[in-house]
Amino acid sequence: MQVITVLSLGSNIGDRLNYLNLSKTAIYNLIGPIQFSSNIYETEPWGIDNQDSYLNQVISVLTILTPNELLENIHQIEKDFGRIREIHYGPRTIDIDILYYGKRIINNENLIIPHPHIQKRRFILVPLSEILPQMHHPLLKKTNQKLLDDVKDDGKVTKWQP
């Protein structure tokens, strides 16, 4: 069975654009075809301020992978591109988060879907609302656009200009 999963991509180390592009190629090869891609946004760091700004993007992907297989493939892609998990919210070559997996709600020791911080992060909601504004958060029962309208995060999110 094919499922639409929504992923966020972020990078703030090295050639940020290259890491986003390489990750999308790996996602296509290991996870499935990309259906929609937002614009790329330059954003302030979230969680730890003393680091470089991020490039962020949200994509939707058609996959046949289970949620756990999806997570394993994402971790492999991050590892392949030099992601080191040392500092929570710290700098990274690439960060890939699962925002949604269809309309599924999953909460176990390995995986929480929908992502538990979607509604708190402007840097996620801006690109997410660009490609899927009317998609409903299965727990909060609000559209992505409504979540963006209501978000209290005032972090700067600017459409990236190369």
Residue pairs with C-beta under 8 A, 6 or more apart in sequence:
1 64
2 32
2 62
2 63
2 64
3 62
3 63
3 64
3 101
3 102
3 104
4 35
4 60
4 61
4 62
4 63
4 100
4 102
5 31
5 60
5 61
5 63
5 70
5 98
5 100
5 101
5 102
6 58
6 59
6 60
6 61
6 98
6 99
6 100
6 128
6 132
6 135
7 27
7 58
7 59
7 60
7 61
7 74
7 96
7 97
7 98
7 99
8 56
8 57
8 58
8 95
8 96
8 97
8 99
8 115
8 124
8 127
8 128
9 20
9 23
9 24
9 56
9 57
9 58
9 59
9 94
9 95
9 96
10 43
10 54
10 55
10 56
10 57
10 92
10 94
10 95
10 97
10 123
11 17
11 19
11 20
11 23
11 54
11 55
11 92
11 93
11 94
11 95
12 45
12 51
12 52
12 53
12 54
12 55
12 91
12 92
13 19
13 52
13 82
13 91
13 92
13 93
14 93
16 54
16 55
17 40
17 55
17 162
19 81
19 93
19 94
20 40
20 55
20 57
20 94
22 81
22 94
23 77
23 81
23 94
23 96
24 34
24 37
24 59
26 77
26 80
26 81
27 34
27 59
27 61
27 77
27 96
28 34
30 73
30 76
30 77
31 61
31 63
31 65
31 70
31 73
31 74
32 61
32 62
32 63
32 64
32 65
33 61
33 62
34 59
34 60
34 61
35 59
35 60
35 61
35 62
36 59
36 60
36 131
36 132
37 57
37 58
37 59
37 131
38 57
38 58
38 59
38 127
38 128
38 130
38 131
39 57
39 127
39 130
39 159
39 160
40 55
40 56
40 57
40 159
40 160
41 55
41 56
41 57
41 123
41 126
41 127
41 157
41 158
41 159
41 160
42 53
42 54
42 55
42 56
42 157
42 158
42 159
42 160
43 53
43 54
43 55
43 56
43 122
43 123
43 155
43 156
43 157
43 158
44 53
44 54
44 123
44 155
44 156
44 157
45 51
45 52
45 53
45 54
45 89
46 89
46 121
46 123
46 153
46 155
47 88
47 89
48 87
48 89
48 90
51 90
51 91
52 91
54 123
55 160
56 123
56 124
56 127
56 157
57 127
58 99
58 124
58 127
58 128
58 130
58 131
58 132
59 131
60 131
60 132
63 70
65 73
67 98
67 101
67 104
67 106
67 111
67 113
68 110
68 111
70 98
70 101
71 98
71 110
71 111
74 96
74 98
77 94
77 96
78 92
78 93
78 94
78 95
78 96
81 93
81 94
82 93
82 94
83 92
83 93
83 94
83 95
84 92
97 115
97 124
98 111
98 113
98 115
99 113
99 114
99 115
99 118
99 124
99 128
100 113
100 114
100 115
100 135
100 137
100 138
101 113
103 138
104 113
104 138
105 113
105 114
105 138
105 139
106 112
106 113
107 113
114 137
114 138
114 139
115 124
117 124
118 124
118 125
118 128
118 137
118 147
119 125
119 137
119 140
119 142
119 147
119 150
119 151
120 151
120 152
120 153
121 151
121 153
121 155
122 148
122 151
122 153
122 154
122 155
122 157
123 153
123 155
123 157
125 144
125 147
125 148
125 151
126 148
126 157
128 144
128 148
129 144
129 145
129 147
129 148
132 144
133 143
133 144
133 145
134 143
134 144
134 145
135 143
135 144
136 142
136 143
137 143
137 144
137 147
140 147
142 150
